[in-house]
Amino acid sequence: MSADAEPSIPHTTPQETFMNASAPTTYSVPEISCGHCKSTIEAAVEGVDEVRSVDVDIDAKTVTVRGGHGDAIIAAIEDVGYDVVR
């Protein structure tokens, strides 16, 4: 690259900017007790549109999600048989 050339700046859409900036949301799910619970909830939440990441903490009994929409995430967790404390 020559000294006069401007660096290439990647194009980011408004949606990507929003998703990258979104803070994680943590849901309390008291029934989480084992690895099976964890994998079931992870699979359900990963299927929700716009979810970028999901972390299930068995000890804390929480599900932390980046992206997605709260109502859809709660519905996904409840659809696989777990109650979300609101």
PyMOL commands that set and color helices and strands:
alter all, ss='L'
color gray80, all
select helices_A, chain A and resi 14-21+35-46+70-79
alter helices_A, ss='H'
color red, helices_A
select strands_A, chain A and resi 25-28+51-57+62-67
alter strands_A, ss='S'
color yellow, strands_A
deselect
rebuild
show_as cartoon
